[in-house]
Amino acid sequence: MEKENGNKNPSHWKTMLSLFLIFLKIGAFTFGGGYAMIPVIKENIIEKKKWMDEDEMIDMVAIAESTPGPIAINIATYVGFKVGKFFGAILSTIAVSLPSLLIIFSISLFFDQFLANQYVAYAFVGVKAAVALLITIAGVEMFLKMEKKPIPVIVFVSVAITMLLLEVFSVNFSSIWIILMGGVIGLFVTLYSSMKEKRAGTPHQIPEKEHSESIKTKEEEK
């Protein structure tokens, strides 16, 4: 028994170290908020480590956005718990928070000089453009890999049009309400579809075995 535990421990700690380093890298090189993490998470968590799939990632982003706290912290905690339970959740949360904590603390020591530096301002213009592109690419990829069923497509189109109109008319609207709106639309569309199927009535399908036997019987009678 001790030998089995000894064999498991190195693999477990290797996974925990990998989890910590991945989220440390994400926290250090992800600019522009939690949504900019999505392409990096997709590359490391889904494609390389295979710790979750595309569908679970979409659910994770929705849950992380609709729960209290920064989306980056929520995503890190979610992935950490899935990979390493309670200890993994703590480890990934610390890892993703540590770089920004150290950077902000360093900047605060000479905050005025940092903001006055024109080269820093020019650099952040390019960073913002790159972040916007990364978020757009991540959104398009998530949509392309989503099931092309009526309900997800209706919800996606409705939310996309709503967000576009809000941006055009400069309306300040929380993204939480947009997620809730998507959930409500999905619920109503699902209920409507199920009620429509019940009213129409699903035709009784004869199993293939019974169907073939009935055909043979009819041929024999002829």
N, C-alpha and C positions, 0 to 999 in steps of 0.2 A: 504493500500500500504506500509506504514511504517513497519507494522507488518510483511509483507512478506519479506521485505529487512532485517529486524532484524533477521528473521529465517534463511536467506541465509548466512548472514555474518559469524556466528560462523563456519558453515561448510566450507565456503570458506577459512577462516583463518586457520582452522585445516588442510586443504589440502595444503596450502602454507607452514605451519610449517613442515608438513610431507615431502614435496618436498625439503625444505631446509635441513632437517636432513638427508635425504637419500643421497643427493649429498655431504653433509659435510662428511658423512661416506665414500662415494666413493672416495672423494678427499684425505681422511686421510689414507685409507688402500689399495689403488690401486697403485701398483708399476709396472714400466715397460712401461709406456706410455698409450695412449688412448685405445689400443686394449685390455689391461688387464681389462678395465672397463666393457667390454661386458658381461662376466658372471655375474657380480654383478648387472648390469642394468637389465639383463634378469630375475634374481631372484627377484629383488625389484620392477621394473617398470612393467614387463609383468606378472609374476606369482603371486605376492602378490597384487599389486595395480591395475592391469588390465588397465593401462593407455594407452597401445598400444599392438598390436599383433606382431607375429613373422615377418610377411611380412613387416610391417612398420619399424620394427627394422633394417631389412636388408637394406631397402631404406635409413633409417636414417644414418647408418654407411657409405654407399656409398656417400651420400651428404656431411656428415661431413668430410670425407677424401678428397673429391674433391674441397672443398671450403677453402679459406685462413684461417690460424690460426690453433692452436693445436686441434687435433681431440677430446680430452677430453672436451675442452671448447665448441666446436661446438655441441657435443652431448648433453651436459648439457643445452645449450641455446635452442636447438631444443625441448628437452623434456619439459623444463620449459615453453616455449611458447605454446606448445600443451596443457599443464595442466592449466596454469594460465595466458596465453597471455603475454603482455609486462612485467608486474610486475613479473610473474613467470619466464620469461627468465632471467631477471636481478638477481632474487633471487637465482636461480639454478647456474648461472654462478659465482656469488660471493661465493656461498657455496662450489663449487668444486675447486675453486682457493685458498680459504682461508687457508686450512691446509698446502698445499705446500708452500705458501707464508711465513707462520709462521715458518715452519720447515727449509726452506732454509735460512731465516733471522737468525735463531738461529745457524745453522751450520756455516754461514759466520763469526760469531763472534769468532769461534775457528776452522777455516777451516783446517789449517795445522795439528793440533792435531787429528782432526777427520779422515783425510785421512791416517795418520800414524798408526792408531789403527788397529792392525791385526785382532781383533775380529770383527770389523765392516766389514773388507774386506771379512772374512769368511762368515759372515751373508749374505752379498750381493750375494755371489756365490749361496747360497741356494735360495735366493729370485728370482734371475734371472731364475733358473731352474723351480721354481714354476710358475712364470709368463709365461714362454714358454709353460708349460703344460696347463695352464688356457686358453691361446690364442688358442692353438690347439684344446682343447675340445670345445670351443665356435665356432670355425670354422666348426668342424665336425657336431655339433648340428644344426647350421644354414643351412648346406648343406642337412642334413637328412630331415629337415622340409621344405626345398625349393621344389617347384613344379618340379616333375621329367619330365618336358617337354624337347624336343630336344634342344631348344635355351638356357635355363639356364644351362643344362648339358654341352653343347658344349663350352659355355663361361667359365664355371668353369674349365673344363679339360684343355682348351687352356691356361688360366691364370695360373693354377697350374703348368703345364709343363714349361711355360715361367719363372715363379718365381724360379722353381727348377734349371733350366739351368743357370739362372743368379747367383744363389747362388753357384753352382758348379764351374762356371768359374770366380767367384768373380767380377762380373760386377756391378758397381754402377748404379742403375736404380731407378728413383723415383717411388713411389707407385701410384702417380697421373697418370703417363703414363700407368700404368697397368690397372687402373680403366677406363681410356679413351679407352684403347685397348679393354677392355671388352665391353664397350658401342658400339664401332665401329663394333666388331664381331657380337654383338646382332642385330645391325641395318642391317648389310648385310645379316645375316641369315634370319631375318624377311622379308626383301624385296625379297630375293630369293624365300622364301617359298610362299609369296603372288603371285609373278609372275608365279611360277610353277602351283599354283592352278588356276590362270586365264587362262593359256594356256591349262591346262587339261580340264577346264570347270567343274563346279560342277553339278552333275546330279539333275534334278528337282525332288524334293520330293513331292509326292501327299499327302495332309493331310489325316489323318486316316478316317475322316468322308466321304470324297469324294471317298477314296479308297474302303471303305466298300460298298458305294452306287453303285459304278461301278461293283463290284463283284456281287451284287444282280441283277443288270440289265442284266449282262451276263448270270446268271443262269436262269432268267425268259425267256430270248430269247431262251435258249436251250430247 
